[in-house]
Amino acid sequence: SKTFSRLNQALRFIHNAEILGVKPFPYINEIDVPEIPHLATGGIVRAPTLAVVGDNPGAGSGDPEVVSPLSKLQGMIEKSDGRDVVILTQILDILKRMFEMFMIYKSSGRQNKFSGAPGYNALFDMLVEQNEAYKDTHDGVSAFA
């Protein structure tokens, strides 16, 4: 970073300074700047590590990052017998299909009446059904909460 670069430049100046032909600060050295990994695309950490997290472009708008021990994640998946993954995958599939329908409906020139698009009600009903299944195993908390 520029800050450490400037600081090290000043420390070099002090280290090399001479007063009456004597270098009184030979013990002043530069500071080693650690490499701080950015983990927006993921990563595995096997020891205490300083890292930047939450740096993916969507972290603040619907695509948050997970920072958790693998054993805890595995435990959460095992606790649900994989049902959560299945349910959330089905919800995501339904949302994608609804979005595709919306885009097709919108590109046809129709506006503000998406709820009347063919198949919309069936997809919406499936979405509600899957969310209810998710809530049943999560103390009534919605998958969208």
N, C-alpha and C positions, 0 to 999 in steps of 0.2 A: 504494500500500500504506500501511497505518497507520504503519509504521516511517518511511518517507520523509515522510509528512505531519507526523509529530511532529518529525522532524529539521528540516524546513523551518520549522515553527512556531518552534522554538528559534533557528534562524538569523535569522528575521525579528525576533525579540525582541532578539538581539544587535545586528543591523544598526540597529535603531531606538533602541537604548539611548542615553541622554544622561547625561553626567557633567559637572556644572557648566555645563550648557547647550551642551555640545559632543558631537557624535556621533563617537566615536573609531573606529568600525568601519564606515565607509561602504562599504568594499570587500568586506564579507562579504555574499554573496548566497545565494539559495535554490539548491538543486540540482535540475537538470532530471531528471525521472524518465523513463527510456525506456519506451516501450510494448513489452512482450514478448509476441509472438504465441503463442498456443497452437495447435499443429498437429495435434491429435487427429483432425481430419477431413481432414487432408492439406493440401497447399499447394505452391507452387512458389517457390523462393528463387533470386534472380538475382544476389545479392551477399552478402558476409559478413553474417550475420544472427544475432542472439541470439534463441533461441526455446526454448519449452518443448516437449519431445518425450517420448513415452512416457506421455502424459497421457490416452490414451483409456481408458475404464473397463476394457477387457479386456486391456490391454497386459501385465499380469503373469500372465494366466491363459488363454493360448491364442490371443490376438489381438495379437501384437506388431506394432510399427510398423517400417517400413523407412525408413532414412535413407541415401540413396545418390544419387550423381549419376545423372541420367537415362541418360547414355551407358553407364554401367556396367550399369544394369538392362537397357537395350536390348541390350547385348552379351551378357548372360547369356541373354536370350530367344533372340537370334539364334544363339548357340553351340549351343543345344539344338534349333535348327530348329523351335522352337515345340512340340516334343514334350513338354517339361515342362509347359507350360500345358495341353496336351491331356490328358496323363496325370493331372495334379493336378485338373483339372476333372472328369475321369471318376471319380477317387477321391472327390471331394467329392459328386458326384451319387450314387454308391453309398452313401456314409455317410448322406446325407440320406434315401435310400430305406430304409436299414436302420433309421434312427431312426423314420421314419414307421411301418414295420412293427412296431417295438418298441412304439410308443405304441398302435397298434391292438391288438396282442396283449395289452398290459398292461391296456388299457381293457376287454377282454373278461373280465377277472377272473383270467386265468392269471398265474402268477408263477413265477419261478426256472427256467423251462424255455424261455427264448427261443430257444435253439439248435434247438428242434424246430418253430419257427414255419415255416409254408409259405413256401418260397422263400429262406429264410435261408441255407442252404448254397450255393445258386447265387450269391447276392450276395456272400457271404464269399469264394467261389472267385474271382469277378471282382475283388474288392478285392485279394486276394493276387496275382493275375495282373498287375494294373496296378502294384502296388508293386514287383514283380519287374522290370517294364519300366523303371520309374524307377531302380531300383538298378543296372540294367545301364549306364545312362548317367551314374551318379554315384558311381563307385568303390565300389559295394556299399552305399552309405548309403541307408537307408530314407527314404521320403517322410514317415514319421512320426517321424524322428529329430529 
